[in-house]
Amino acid sequence: MQATAITRIEGPLNFSRVVEVLSGSHQFISVGKFDLSAIRSMDSVGISLLLELSRRAQKIGGSLEIHGASPQVRALADFFKVKPLLRFVDP
C-alpha cells in the first residue's frame, strides 16, 4: 500500500489481510480515498474493514471514498445492509 492521493490495495481483502491494512491505515486515512479496483475477492471481513476505515476517517473529521468497487463488493455491502454507510464513488 502506498500513501498517495488515492490508496490502492491489491489481492484479496479478507481475514488474513485485516491486520496489515489496519496497521497501515494511519498513513492513508486522512487522504480519504481508497481504490478497490485491484481487489480479487472480498468477504464479510473486508466489508467490516471498510466500515472501520470509514469510521476512523469520520473520527478525524473526514470521510472515506471507495473507488473501483466491483459488483461483488457492492453486492456484499447491499446484502449486509451497510451500503448506505459506505461512500461508493463510481459505478
N, C-alpha and C positions, 0 to 999 in steps of 0.2 A: 504494500500500500504506500502511496505517496501523498503527501500533503501538498496539494496544488489547488487551483481554482475549483476543481471538482475531484473528489476522491473516488478512485475506481478500485473495485475489488474483483478478483477473478476466481474461478473454480467453484466448488460447492459452497453454499452458505448453510451450514448445519452445525450440529452439536460440537463436532471436532474443531470448528473454526471460531467458536464464540469467544473463547479466552483471547485468542490472537487479535480479533477485531476489536473487542472491548479494550484490550490493553493499549491499542493504538488510537483509540477514539479521541483522547485528549488532543492529539495532534491535528485532527481534521474537523472536529465537531463544530468549531467556530466558523469554518468555511460554509457549512450548511448544505453542501451539495454532494450527493452520493450516487455514483454511477454503477448500476447493476447489470449493464449490458453484457458483461463477460461472465456472469454467473451461470454455471452449467445446470445447477439444481439447487433447490431450496426446500427446507421442510419447515415445520411449525416453529422450530427453534430459531430459524432465520427470520421469521415474521416477528417473533418475540424480540429478537435483536434489533430489528428496525424500529420497533416500538420504544425500546430502551434508548436507542440513539436519538430518536425524536424527542423523548422526554428530557434527555441530557441537553439537547440544543435549546429546548424551551426554558430549561432551568437557568441558562445564561442569557436569556432574552432573545434567542434566535429561533430558527425553525430548520427542519431538515427537508430538503427537496430530494426526492428519489427519482432519478433519471434512468432510462433504459430498462425499466422493469418488464420482464417477459409476461406473456399471458398467464403462465403458471403462477408467478409471484402475485399478480393481481387477483387471480382466482383464489389463491390461498388466503389473501387478505380479505377477500369478499366472503369466503367460506367461514372464516373465524369472526366475521362481522367487525373487523377493525379497519376496513378500507377508509372510512371517514376520518380515522385518526392519523392516517398516513398521507403525506402530500406527494402523490404521484404527479410528475410534471408533464411528461409526454405520453402520447397514446400508446 
